[in-house]
Amino acid sequence: MLLLIKRPLLYHWLVTVAAAPGPRGVPGDSGNYISSFLNFCRVEKGLAAHTLEAYAADLERFGKFQRERRCEPGSVAAEDLGAYVDQLQQAGLSGRSIARHLTTIRNFFAFLVREGLVENDPAERVRGPKQWQTIPRYLNRGEVERLLEAPDTSRPTGLRDRAMVELLYASGLRVTELCRLGMSDLDTNNGVVRTTGKGNKQRLVPVGKVALKALADYLATGRPALLKGRACRYLFVTARGGCLTRQGFWKLLAGYGRKVGIFHGLTPHVLRHSFATHLLEGGADLRSVQVMLGHADISTTQIYTHVMRSRLRETVEKHHPRA
């Protein structure tokens, strides 16, 4: 039986539960099935830890729903999943959040069918709510400039924070990728960073001269002052000599946003959106942006085509005789 426990321990608990499914086609223990699925995602698919934690949290919620309806994975029907979608909507989840839950459930049942643990996939024909594509929030260039100037570079932590914000805006890295960068991942001679993204896929991302200068200043004085002779393989460190976490950087960035008058919704992902948006505004092609962002599918990158559409309109208005 799947227990409700504190989320930080959830994934670790699930993957250590003994996976002992019942006979073929016979409903078995839901917790064992989830444990087997998460192990498959971790070992064979190589998914990142935070992705596995999201899967575990989604399946925890679905497991509670199953217990309320007294149905095991082998007896779940499409009607049950429809009722689950209704429950998520009534709980106030957005269309995007519900779609993510359904993706988790589809992957879960596809795994169970492939392994012969259940006979039918109830998620095959279940559709989620229609999603409206929202334009990602991004900063204009003036806001970015104010944000980049916010850290106090007379202090070691300010040099670190300035280097992190400069690098994030210059490369479009995800915040987890940024915080996990090692010293060996930065190649200042060639002006690139090597990062490991979703699915443990590595990519090289070019870094501009301004960000490289901020990194050089941090490495010359800021990082040694923070470490005080201690060793650490991570690029961005704390005064305790450890790695700065994504949660820690998130709070720092929000604080700098408040300092320069950017109060609402400033997250590391907003800077990632700003990176992509400003590249496209400058004339970069969508395929290049896809590679730098580390998107597996270009359809994910196409959310930024609002920029291309606005640029096309400006071109028509400027050059067409009857615009």
Secondary structure in CASP SS format (residue, H / E / C, confidence):
PFRMAT SS
TARGET T0000
AUTHOR 0000-0000-0000
METHOD secondary structure of the structure
MODEL  1
M C 1.00
L C 1.00
L C 1.00
L C 1.00
I C 1.00
K C 1.00
R H 1.00
P H 1.00
L H 1.00
L H 1.00
Y H 1.00
H H 1.00
W H 1.00
L H 1.00
V H 1.00
T H 1.00
V C 1.00
A C 1.00
A C 1.00
A C 1.00
P C 1.00
G C 1.00
P C 1.00
R C 1.00
G C 1.00
V C 1.00
P C 1.00
G C 1.00
D C 1.00
S H 1.00
G H 1.00
N H 1.00
Y H 1.00
I H 1.00
S H 1.00
S H 1.00
F H 1.00
L H 1.00
N H 1.00
F H 1.00
C H 1.00
R H 1.00
V H 1.00
E C 1.00
K C 1.00
G C 1.00
L C 1.00
A C 1.00
A H 1.00
H H 1.00
T H 1.00
L H 1.00
E H 1.00
A H 1.00
Y H 1.00
A H 1.00
A H 1.00
D H 1.00
L H 1.00
E H 1.00
R H 1.00
F H 1.00
G H 1.00
K H 1.00
F H 1.00
Q H 1.00
R H 1.00
E H 1.00
R H 1.00
R C 1.00
C C 1.00
E C 1.00
P H 1.00
G H 1.00
S H 1.00
V C 1.00
A C 1.00
A H 1.00
E H 1.00
D H 1.00
L H 1.00
G H 1.00
A H 1.00
Y H 1.00
V H 1.00
D H 1.00
Q H 1.00
L H 1.00
Q H 1.00
Q H 1.00
A C 1.00
G C 1.00
L C 1.00
S C 1.00
G H 1.00
R H 1.00
S H 1.00
I H 1.00
A H 1.00
R H 1.00
H H 1.00
L H 1.00
T H 1.00
T H 1.00
I H 1.00
R H 1.00
N H 1.00
F H 1.00
F H 1.00
A H 1.00
F H 1.00
L H 1.00
V H 1.00
R H 1.00
E C 1.00
G C 1.00
L C 1.00
V C 1.00
E C 1.00
N C 1.00
D C 1.00
P C 1.00
A C 1.00
E C 1.00
R C 1.00
V C 1.00
R C 1.00
G C 1.00
P C 1.00
K C 1.00
Q C 1.00
W C 1.00
Q C 1.00
T C 1.00
I C 1.00
P C 1.00
R C 1.00
Y C 1.00
L C 1.00
N C 1.00
R H 1.00
G H 1.00
E H 1.00
V H 1.00
E H 1.00
R H 1.00
L H 1.00
L H 1.00
E H 1.00
A C 1.00
P C 1.00
D C 1.00
T C 1.00
S C 1.00
R C 1.00
P H 1.00
T H 1.00
G H 1.00
L H 1.00
R H 1.00
D H 1.00
R H 1.00
A H 1.00
M H 1.00
V H 1.00
E H 1.00
L H 1.00
L H 1.00
Y H 1.00
A H 1.00
S H 1.00
G C 1.00
L C 1.00
R C 1.00
V H 1.00
T H 1.00
E H 1.00
L H 1.00
C H 1.00
R C 1.00
L C 1.00
G E 1.00
M H 1.00
S H 1.00
D H 1.00
L E 1.00
D E 1.00
T C 1.00
N C 1.00
N C 1.00
G C 1.00
V E 1.00
V E 1.00
R E 1.00
T E 1.00
T E 1.00
G C 1.00
K H 1.00
G H 1.00
N H 1.00
K C 1.00
Q E 1.00
R E 1.00
L E 1.00
V E 1.00
P E 1.00
V C 1.00
G C 1.00
K H 1.00
V H 1.00
A H 1.00
L H 1.00
K H 1.00
A H 1.00
L H 1.00
A H 1.00
D H 1.00
Y H 1.00
L H 1.00
A H 1.00
T H 1.00
G H 1.00
R H 1.00
P H 1.00
A H 1.00
L H 1.00
L H 1.00
K C 1.00
G C 1.00
R C 1.00
A C 1.00
C C 1.00
R C 1.00
Y E 1.00
L C 1.00
F C 1.00
V E 1.00
T C 1.00
A C 1.00
R C 1.00
G C 1.00
G C 1.00
C E 1.00
L C 1.00
T C 1.00
R H 1.00
Q H 1.00
G H 1.00
F H 1.00
W H 1.00
K H 1.00
L H 1.00
L H 1.00
A H 1.00
G H 1.00
Y H 1.00
G H 1.00
R H 1.00
K H 1.00
V C 1.00
G C 1.00
I C 1.00
F C 1.00
H C 1.00
G C 1.00
L C 1.00
T C 1.00
P H 1.00
H H 1.00
V H 1.00
L H 1.00
R H 1.00
H H 1.00
S H 1.00
F H 1.00
A H 1.00
T H 1.00
H H 1.00
L H 1.00
L H 1.00
E H 1.00
G C 1.00
G C 1.00
A C 1.00
D C 1.00
L H 1.00
R H 1.00
S H 1.00
V H 1.00
Q H 1.00
V H 1.00
M H 1.00
L H 1.00
G C 1.00
H C 1.00
A C 1.00
D C 1.00
I H 1.00
S H 1.00
T H 1.00
T H 1.00
Q H 1.00
I H 1.00
Y H 1.00
T H 1.00
H H 1.00
V H 1.00
M H 1.00
R H 1.00
S H 1.00
R H 1.00
L H 1.00
R H 1.00
E H 1.00
T H 1.00
V H 1.00
E H 1.00
K H 1.00
H H 1.00
H C 1.00
P C 1.00
R C 1.00
A C 1.00
END
